[in-house]
Amino acid sequence: MAMATVRTEPFVSSSLLRSLECPCAATRRASRAVTQLYDMVLAPTGMKSTQFVILRILGDQGAVPQWKLAQENAVAVETLSRRLAALRRKGLVGLEIRGRRGEHVYKLTDKGRSALEGARPYWERANSRLQQVLGEEQLKTLVSCLDRLAASAHEAAALKTANPIRVL
């Protein structure tokens, strides 16, 4: 399995990136950097951060419908399907099809629970590294701001107002 190259030098926003500064560019840049950190720390487990998050949700909540996983994590159903298929191939999650409409419901397998518990110390290590650099209070504030940003984006998307910009 090939290891992804991870930036280890401090990130400094270039003038090119600053010229694109907006909530979308800033949060995508931050999200990628944080994901790279967690993926790097989780590498010895053979698990990606996206996989850990899914396993943790299933570990905490039990059986969860695919649509609910997608909705609550703001991920496209197609993307989530690929991630869940990979976890199924590894034997970490099981699929149950329920009801007349064939709702896909996922849950952890015993192997998945074991993998989750084995990866948890690595996840906590990544959390600790961020907290060490950012500080506990600033990290709590950041997570709270990001939760508010996500909720605001969902609310803004729900407005569905007519776009006054016309392309000729």
C-alpha positions in Angstrom: 0.0 0.0 0.0 1.6 3.3 -1.1 1.9 6.0 1.5 0.7 9.5 0.6 3.2 12.3 0.9 2.3 14.6 3.8 3.6 18.2 4.2 5.6 18.6 7.3 6.8 22.1 7.0 4.7 24.9 8.5 1.9 26.2 6.2 2.1 29.8 5.2 -0.7 31.2 3.1 0.7 32.4 -0.2 -0.4 35.6 -2.0 -2.2 33.4 -4.5 -4.2 31.8 -1.7 -4.9 35.1 0.0 -6.3 36.4 -3.3 -8.9 33.6 -3.1 -9.7 34.2 0.5 -13.3 33.5 1.3 -15.0 31.1 3.7 -15.1 28.3 1.2 -11.4 28.5 0.2 -10.3 29.0 3.9 -12.3 26.1 5.3 -11.3 23.7 2.4 -7.6 24.6 2.9 -7.9 24.0 6.7 -9.9 20.8 6.2 -7.3 19.3 3.9 -4.4 20.3 6.3 -6.2 18.7 9.3 -7.1 15.6 7.3 -3.5 15.2 6.3 -2.4 15.4 9.9 -4.9 12.8 11.0 -4.1 10.5 8.0 -0.4 10.8 8.8 -0.9 9.9 12.5 -3.4 7.1 11.6 -1.1 5.6 8.9 0.3 2.8 11.1 -3.3 1.5 11.5 -3.9 1.3 7.7 -6.9 3.5 8.2 -7.8 6.9 6.8 -9.4 9.6 8.9 -12.6 9.4 6.8 -12.8 5.7 7.6 -12.2 6.3 11.3 -15.0 8.8 11.5 -17.5 6.4 9.9 -16.4 3.6 12.3 -16.6 5.9 15.3 -20.2 7.0 14.4 -21.3 3.4 13.9 -19.5 2.4 17.1 -21.3 5.2 19.0 -24.7 4.9 17.4 -25.1 1.3 16.3 -26.9 0.6 13.1 -27.3 3.8 11.0 -29.0 4.2 7.6 -26.7 5.3 4.8 -28.8 8.4 4.0 -28.5 9.6 7.6 -24.7 9.1 7.6 -24.5 11.1 4.4 -26.8 13.9 5.6 -25.3 14.4 9.0 -21.7 14.4 7.7 -22.4 16.5 4.7 -21.0 14.0 2.3 -22.4 12.9 -1.1 -24.2 9.6 -1.0 -22.0 8.4 -3.9 -18.8 9.3 -2.0 -20.1 7.6 1.1 -21.1 4.5 -0.9 -17.5 4.1 -2.0 -16.1 4.6 1.5 -18.6 2.1 3.0 -17.9 -0.5 0.2 -14.2 -0.3 1.1 -15.0 -0.8 4.8 -17.2 -3.8 3.8 -14.4 -5.3 1.7 -12.2 -5.1 4.8 -14.9 -6.8 6.9 -15.2 -3.7 9.2 -18.8 -2.9 8.6 -21.9 -5.0 7.8 -24.8 -4.1 5.6 -28.4 -4.9 6.3 -31.2 -4.0 3.7 -34.4 -3.1 5.5 -38.0 -2.4 4.5 -39.8 -2.4 1.2 -37.6 0.4 -0.1 -34.4 -1.5 0.6 -32.9 1.0 3.0 -29.2 0.4 3.5 -28.3 0.2 7.1 -24.7 -0.2 8.3 -23.2 -1.4 11.5 -19.8 -2.3 12.9 -18.7 -5.9 12.7 -16.6 -7.4 15.5 -13.5 -6.8 13.3 -14.6 -3.2 12.8 -15.0 -2.6 16.6 -11.5 -4.1 17.1 -10.0 -1.9 14.4 -11.7 1.2 15.8 -10.3 0.5 19.3 -6.9 -0.1 17.9 -7.0 3.2 16.0 -8.4 5.3 18.8 -5.0 6.0 20.5 -3.7 7.3 17.2 -6.7 9.5 16.7 -6.2 10.9 20.2 -2.5 11.5 19.4 -3.6 13.7 16.5 -6.1 15.5 18.7 -3.3 16.1 21.3 -0.9 17.5 18.6 -3.5 20.0 17.5 -4.3 21.0 21.0 -0.6 21.3 21.9 -0.1 23.7 19.0 -3.4 25.6 19.1 -4.2 25.5 22.8 -7.2 23.9 24.4 -9.4 27.0 24.5 -8.6 28.1 21.0 -9.3 24.5 19.8 -12.7 24.5 21.5 -13.6 27.9 20.1 -12.5 26.7 16.6 -14.7 23.6 16.7 -17.6 25.7 17.9 -17.1 28.2 15.1 -16.9 25.4 12.5 -20.1 23.9 13.8 -21.8 27.3 13.5 -20.3 27.7 10.0 -21.7 24.3 8.9 -25.1 25.1 10.3 -25.1 28.6 8.6 -24.1 27.1 5.3 -27.0 24.6 5.5 -29.4 27.4 6.4 -28.1 29.6 3.5 -28.5 26.7 1.1 -32.1 26.2 2.3 -33.0 29.8 1.4 -33.1 28.9 -2.3 -33.6 32.5 -3.3 -33.6 33.4 -7.0 -30.1 34.2 -8.3 -30.2 37.7 -9.7 -27.0 37.2 -11.7 -27.7 36.4 -15.3 -25.2 34.9 -17.6 -25.5 36.1 -21.2 
